[in-house]
Amino acid sequence: MVNRPTNIESIISGVERYNPENLSALEEYLNTQCQNREYDLMANLAILKLYQFDPSLAKEQVIINILAKSLTAIPAPDFNLCLYLLSEQANLETVKQLTSLQQFLEQSRYAKFWEAYATHKQLTTNVAGFEESIRSVIANVVSMSHQVINSKVLQSYLALDGQSFNDFCAAQGWQVSGDVVTIPVNKDNEAKAVVITENIKFEQLTKVIGYSNEM
C-alpha cells in the first residue's frame, strides 16, 4: 500500500497530473521515495508523462532515479512501463546501461547482473537500499523455484559470501549446511503432480472406430 501524500494524490488523480507546474512537487516526491525506500509507480509515471509532453523539461538524473527504483519492483513490469514513456531519452547511455541490468534480472542471470552493476553502481547512488532491494527480488525468485540450492551458486546470485551470506540466509529462513542451502517448502516451490484429463465424446469415439475399420 502506497502511503501517498495528500498533495501528490490530488495531482495524479485528476487533470492536474498534466500540468507542468506540478512537476517540481512530483520530482521532490521522487527524492523522498529514494531516501525513504518508498515506491510509487503512478507518481513516477506522471513525471515521465510530463517529460513526454515537453522533452525540454526532462532531467536525466530524475529519469535514472525512476528507472533504478523500478528495478526494485521486478518481476512487476514497472521498468518497461517507464521505458515506454521515454522518447529520445531512451537513447541515453545511462538508460541503456540500466536496461541491460533489467534484462539480466528478468533473465535470472544474477551473477551477470552483479558483474555489470559493479561498473554502473553510480547510477543507483541516490536510491537508498538499492542493493538490499535487489537481493530481496532475487531471494523471492529463488524461494519460488528451489527447495535446495548449491551455496556457491546462491552466493553468486546474491553477491554475498562469508558471514553476510549466512546472515542473509538466516533472515530468509533458509538453512545453510555445508555446500547446500535448504529453502522451506512453500506453495510455489512445492512439487505438484500434474493430472491430465481428456474428455472424448461418444460421437468422436465412434468416428475413430469407424475410421480404423476402413483401414
C-alpha positions as CSV (number, residue, x, y, z in Angstrom):
1,M,0.0,0.0,0.0
2,V,1.5,3.3,-1.1
3,N,1.5,6.0,1.6
4,R,1.0,8.8,-0.8
5,P,0.9,12.5,0.5
6,T,-2.4,14.3,0.0
7,N,-1.0,16.9,-2.4
8,I,0.5,14.1,-4.6
9,E,-2.7,12.2,-4.6
10,S,-4.6,15.3,-5.7
11,I,-2.1,15.8,-8.5
12,I,-2.1,12.4,-10.0
13,S,-5.9,11.6,-9.5
14,G,-7.1,14.3,-11.9
15,V,-6.3,16.5,-14.8
16,E,-3.6,18.3,-12.7
17,R,-1.3,15.4,-13.5
18,Y,-0.8,17.0,-16.9
19,N,0.0,20.4,-15.5
20,P,3.8,21.1,-15.8
21,E,3.6,23.4,-12.8
22,N,3.2,20.3,-10.6
23,L,6.4,18.8,-11.9
24,S,8.6,20.1,-9.1
25,A,6.3,18.6,-6.5
26,L,6.4,15.2,-8.2
27,E,10.2,15.3,-8.6
28,E,10.6,16.2,-4.9
29,Y,8.3,13.3,-4.0
30,L,10.6,11.0,-6.1
31,N,13.5,12.2,-4.0
32,T,11.6,11.3,-0.9
33,Q,10.9,7.8,-2.3
34,C,14.6,7.4,-3.0
35,Q,15.7,8.5,0.5
36,N,13.0,6.6,2.5
37,R,12.9,3.4,0.5
38,E,9.4,4.0,-0.6
39,Y,8.0,3.4,-4.1
40,D,5.1,5.0,-6.0
41,L,4.9,3.9,-9.6
42,M,1.9,6.0,-10.6
43,A,3.5,9.2,-9.3
44,N,6.7,8.4,-11.2
45,L,4.9,7.6,-14.4
46,A,3.2,11.1,-14.1
47,I,6.7,12.7,-14.2
48,L,7.7,10.7,-17.3
49,K,4.4,11.6,-19.0
50,L,5.1,15.3,-18.4
51,Y,8.6,14.8,-19.9
52,Q,6.9,13.1,-22.9
53,F,4.7,16.1,-23.5
54,D,7.6,18.6,-23.2
55,P,11.0,16.9,-23.6
56,S,12.7,20.2,-22.7
57,L,11.6,19.6,-19.1
58,A,13.3,16.2,-18.9
59,K,16.1,15.8,-16.4
60,E,18.4,12.8,-16.9
61,Q,19.1,12.2,-13.2
62,V,15.3,12.1,-12.5
63,I,14.9,9.5,-15.3
64,I,17.7,7.5,-13.9
65,N,16.2,7.5,-10.4
66,I,12.8,6.5,-11.7
67,L,14.3,3.5,-13.6
68,A,16.5,2.5,-10.8
69,K,13.5,2.4,-8.4
70,S,11.5,0.4,-10.9
71,L,14.2,-2.3,-11.0
72,T,13.5,-3.0,-7.3
73,A,9.9,-3.9,-8.3
74,I,10.8,-6.8,-10.6
75,P,9.1,-9.1,-11.6
76,A,6.4,-6.4,-12.0
77,P,6.7,-4.8,-15.5
78,D,7.3,-1.3,-14.0
79,F,10.6,-0.8,-15.8
80,N,9.1,-1.4,-19.2
81,L,6.1,0.8,-18.4
82,C,8.6,3.6,-17.6
83,L,10.7,2.9,-20.6
84,Y,7.7,3.2,-22.9
85,L,7.2,6.8,-21.9
86,L,10.7,7.8,-22.9
87,S,11.3,9.2,-26.3
88,E,14.8,10.4,-27.3
89,Q,15.8,9.9,-23.7
90,A,15.7,6.1,-24.4
91,N,18.9,6.6,-26.3
92,L,20.8,8.0,-23.3
93,E,23.8,5.8,-22.4
94,T,22.7,5.7,-18.8
95,V,19.2,4.4,-19.8
96,K,20.8,1.7,-22.0
97,Q,23.0,0.7,-19.0
98,L,20.0,0.4,-16.7
99,T,18.2,-1.5,-19.4
100,S,21.0,-4.1,-19.6
101,L,20.7,-4.5,-15.8
102,Q,17.0,-5.0,-16.1
103,Q,17.5,-7.7,-18.8
104,F,19.9,-9.6,-16.6
105,L,17.4,-9.6,-13.7
106,E,14.5,-10.6,-16.0
107,Q,16.5,-13.5,-17.4
108,S,17.6,-14.6,-13.9
109,R,21.3,-14.1,-14.8
110,Y,22.1,-12.8,-11.4
111,A,25.8,-13.3,-11.4
112,K,26.0,-11.3,-14.7
113,F,23.8,-8.6,-13.1
114,W,26.2,-8.0,-10.3
115,E,29.1,-8.1,-12.6
116,A,27.5,-5.4,-14.8
117,Y,26.3,-3.5,-11.7
118,A,29.8,-3.1,-10.4
119,T,30.6,-0.8,-13.4
120,H,27.3,1.1,-13.2
121,K,26.9,1.4,-9.5
122,Q,27.0,5.2,-9.7
123,L,23.6,5.1,-11.4
124,T,21.9,4.0,-8.2
125,T,23.7,6.1,-5.6
126,N,20.6,8.2,-5.0
127,V,18.4,5.2,-4.2
128,A,18.8,4.1,-0.6
129,G,18.9,0.4,0.0
130,F,19.1,-0.4,-3.7
131,E,21.3,-3.5,-3.4
132,E,19.2,-4.8,-0.5
133,S,16.1,-4.4,-2.6
134,I,17.6,-6.3,-5.5
135,R,18.7,-9.1,-3.2
136,S,15.1,-9.3,-2.0
137,V,13.9,-9.6,-5.6
138,I,16.4,-12.4,-6.2
139,A,15.5,-14.2,-2.9
140,N,11.9,-14.2,-3.9
141,V,12.6,-15.9,-7.2
142,V,14.9,-18.4,-5.6
143,S,12.3,-19.3,-2.9
144,M,9.7,-19.8,-5.6
145,S,11.9,-22.1,-7.8
146,H,14.1,-24.1,-5.4
147,Q,13.9,-26.3,-2.3
148,V,17.7,-26.8,-2.2
149,I,20.5,-24.9,-4.0
150,N,24.2,-25.0,-4.0
151,S,25.8,-22.5,-1.7
152,K,28.3,-21.2,-4.2
153,V,25.7,-20.7,-6.8
154,L,23.5,-18.8,-4.4
155,Q,26.4,-16.7,-3.3
156,S,27.0,-15.7,-6.9
157,Y,23.3,-14.8,-7.2
158,L,23.4,-12.6,-4.2
159,A,26.9,-11.2,-4.5
160,L,27.4,-12.2,-0.8
161,D,29.8,-14.5,1.0
162,G,31.0,-15.4,4.5
163,Q,29.0,-14.1,7.4
164,S,27.0,-11.6,5.4
165,F,25.8,-14.6,3.3
166,N,24.9,-16.6,6.3
167,D,23.1,-13.7,7.9
168,F,21.1,-13.1,4.7
169,C,20.0,-16.7,4.5
170,A,19.1,-16.8,8.2
171,A,16.9,-13.7,7.7
172,Q,15.1,-15.5,4.9
173,G,14.6,-18.6,7.0
174,W,16.9,-20.6,4.8
175,Q,19.2,-23.3,6.3
176,V,22.9,-23.3,5.3
177,S,24.6,-26.7,5.7
178,G,27.9,-27.1,4.0
179,D,27.6,-26.7,0.3
180,V,23.8,-26.8,0.3
181,V,21.1,-24.2,1.2
182,T,17.7,-25.6,2.1
183,I,14.7,-23.5,1.4
184,P,11.4,-24.3,3.2
185,V,8.7,-25.8,1.1
186,N,6.1,-23.2,0.0
187,K,3.1,-23.1,-2.4
188,D,5.4,-22.1,-5.2
189,N,8.4,-24.4,-4.9
190,E,6.4,-27.5,-3.9
191,A,6.3,-30.3,-6.5
192,K,2.8,-30.9,-7.7
193,A,1.5,-33.9,-9.6
194,V,0.0,-33.0,-12.9
195,V,-3.2,-34.8,-13.8
196,I,-4.2,-34.7,-17.4
197,T,-7.8,-35.5,-18.2
198,E,-9.1,-36.0,-21.7
199,N,-12.8,-35.7,-22.4
200,I,-13.8,-37.7,-25.5
201,K,-17.4,-37.5,-26.6
202,F,-19.1,-40.7,-27.7
203,E,-19.6,-39.3,-31.2
204,Q,-15.9,-38.7,-31.6
205,L,-15.1,-42.2,-30.4
206,T,-17.4,-43.8,-33.0
207,K,-15.7,-41.8,-35.7
208,V,-12.3,-43.1,-34.6
209,I,-13.6,-46.6,-34.6
210,G,-15.2,-46.2,-37.9
211,Y,-12.1,-44.8,-39.4
212,S,-10.0,-47.7,-38.1
213,N,-12.4,-50.2,-39.6
214,E,-11.9,-48.6,-43.0
215,M,-8.1,-49.1,-42.9
